Amino acid sequence: MSYQLRQLITGFFAIVFVSANAGIGSITPKTKDKSSYIHITYDKQYMEVSDGKQWDGTYNDTTVHLDESYGWLIEYVSPGDEIEIVERVELAGQAEWVLSSLPPENPFGIISQSHQILEDGRILEAKSVWKNTGKVFGAYTVIAGDPAGEAKITVRINDRVARTYQWDVIPKRRKLPFQFQ
């Protein structure tokens, strides 16, 4: 086999491998503490559609309307007992944040949680410590008075940026049945 043909085949397999694993990645710790190592095996950005009374389903669409939720999910592997998650939610303008507390039975594995509202309500930073369950997630619902425009969530795991997700917020009710725009 010629040298040029071997380079072409090797290059092709490298491109296929990288394309097939675009959503998978490792987050290496800043320190030598191996317990903060995270390997992301799957991640998803989604939105849930509602008519204000009943949920219609979860979709991959990036446009969210009034009473609909937008969120993210990350599945991972880590040797540590706990992981720290910091969500930075940035909106196009000021918002009134209605934050819920942890339920007493806390079925999600969240150990602790705190919130900080910045820039007069345009940014929310939510910090939480989770038991190592292999899955973390976050979601927010568009309410009356939310600003129209881009909503961006940057997820940090153990002090390293894991993913950034973006949606277009339209704070008026969607017409159902749901149709992609």
C-alpha positions in Angstrom: 0.0 0.0 0.0 1.4 3.4 -0.9 2.3 6.0 1.7 -0.2 8.5 0.4 -3.1 6.0 0.4 -2.2 4.9 3.9 -2.3 8.6 5.1 -5.7 9.1 3.3 -7.2 6.0 5.0 -5.8 7.0 8.4 -7.2 10.5 8.0 -10.6 9.2 7.1 -10.8 6.9 10.2 -9.7 9.8 12.4 -12.5 12.0 11.0 -15.1 9.3 11.4 -14.0 8.6 15.0 -14.1 12.3 16.0 -17.5 12.9 14.4 -19.1 9.8 16.0 -18.0 10.9 19.5 -18.7 14.6 19.3 -20.9 14.6 22.4 -18.4 12.6 24.5 -15.5 14.2 26.4 -13.5 14.2 29.5 -13.2 17.0 32.0 -9.8 16.8 33.7 -9.3 18.3 37.1 -7.1 21.4 37.6 -5.5 19.5 40.5 -4.0 16.0 40.6 -7.1 14.9 42.6 -8.4 12.1 40.5 -11.8 12.0 42.3 -12.8 15.2 40.5 -12.2 13.6 37.0 -15.4 13.5 34.9 -16.0 11.6 31.7 -19.1 12.7 29.9 -20.8 9.8 28.1 -24.0 11.6 26.9 -25.5 15.0 27.0 -28.7 16.5 25.7 -30.4 19.9 25.4 -34.2 19.8 25.4 -37.4 21.7 25.8 -40.8 20.6 27.1 -44.0 21.8 25.5 -47.2 22.7 27.4 -50.5 24.3 26.8 -50.4 25.7 30.4 -52.4 22.7 31.8 -50.7 19.5 30.5 -47.2 18.6 29.2 -47.2 17.5 25.6 -43.6 16.1 25.5 -39.9 16.7 25.3 -38.3 17.9 22.1 -34.9 18.9 20.7 -36.2 22.3 19.5 -34.4 25.3 20.8 -37.3 27.7 20.8 -39.3 27.9 24.1 -42.6 29.7 24.8 -44.6 30.8 27.9 -45.1 27.9 30.4 -42.6 25.7 28.5 -39.4 24.5 30.1 -35.9 24.3 28.7 -33.2 22.2 30.2 -30.1 20.0 29.9 -29.0 16.5 30.9 -25.5 15.1 31.3 -24.6 11.5 31.9 -21.1 10.9 33.2 -18.6 8.6 34.8 -16.5 9.8 37.8 -14.7 8.0 40.6 -15.6 10.6 43.2 -18.5 10.2 45.7 -19.8 13.7 44.9 -19.7 16.3 42.1 -20.2 20.0 42.1 -22.4 21.6 39.5 -22.6 25.3 38.8 -25.2 26.5 36.3 -24.9 30.0 35.0 -28.3 31.0 33.4 -28.0 34.2 31.3 -31.1 35.8 29.9 -31.5 38.6 27.3 -32.8 41.0 30.0 -33.9 41.2 33.6 -36.2 38.6 35.0 -38.1 37.8 38.2 -36.7 34.5 39.5 -39.1 32.1 41.2 -36.8 29.4 42.7 -38.0 26.2 44.2 -36.3 24.5 47.1 -35.3 20.9 47.3 -38.1 18.5 48.1 -37.8 16.9 51.5 -37.4 13.4 50.1 -34.9 14.7 47.4 -35.0 11.8 44.9 -32.4 13.4 42.6 -29.3 13.0 44.7 -28.7 16.7 45.4 -26.9 17.1 48.7 -26.9 20.9 48.8 -28.0 23.8 46.7 -27.6 27.6 46.7 -28.6 30.4 44.3 -27.2 33.8 43.5 -29.0 36.4 41.3 -26.7 38.8 39.5 -27.0 41.8 37.2 -30.4 42.9 38.5 -32.0 39.5 37.6 -30.4 38.9 34.2 -28.1 36.1 35.5 -28.8 33.3 37.9 -25.9 31.2 39.3 -27.1 27.9 40.8 -24.5 25.9 42.7 -25.3 22.3 43.8 -23.5 19.3 45.1 -24.8 16.0 43.8 -24.2 12.4 44.9 -22.4 10.5 42.2 -25.4 9.0 40.4 -24.0 9.2 36.9 -26.6 11.8 35.8 -27.2 15.5 36.5 -29.7 17.9 35.0 -31.3 21.3 35.2 -34.5 22.9 33.8 -36.2 26.3 33.9 -39.7 27.4 32.9 -40.6 30.5 30.9 -43.0 32.6 33.0 -45.0 35.8 32.2 -42.6 38.8 32.3 -39.5 36.8 31.2 -37.5 38.7 28.6 -37.7 37.6 24.9 -34.4 36.6 23.3 -31.5 34.2 24.0 -31.3 32.1 27.1 -27.9 30.5 27.7 -26.9 28.0 30.3 -23.2 27.2 31.0 -22.7 24.1 33.0 -19.6 23.7 35.1 -18.7 20.4 36.7 -16.1 20.4 39.4 -15.0 23.9 38.4 -14.5 23.1 34.7 -16.9 24.1 31.9 -18.7 21.0 30.7 -21.2 22.3 28.2 -23.0 25.5 27.1 -26.6 25.3 25.8 -28.7 28.0 24.1 -32.5 28.6 23.5 -34.6 31.4 22.0 -37.2 32.5 24.5 -40.6 33.8 23.3 -42.7 34.7 26.3 -46.1 34.1 24.7 -48.1 30.9 24.6 -47.4 28.4 21.8 -50.2 27.2 19.7 -50.7 23.4 20.1 -50.5 20.9 18.6 -46.8 21.5 18.7 -45.1 22.2 15.3 -41.4 22.8 14.7 -40.8 26.3 13.4 
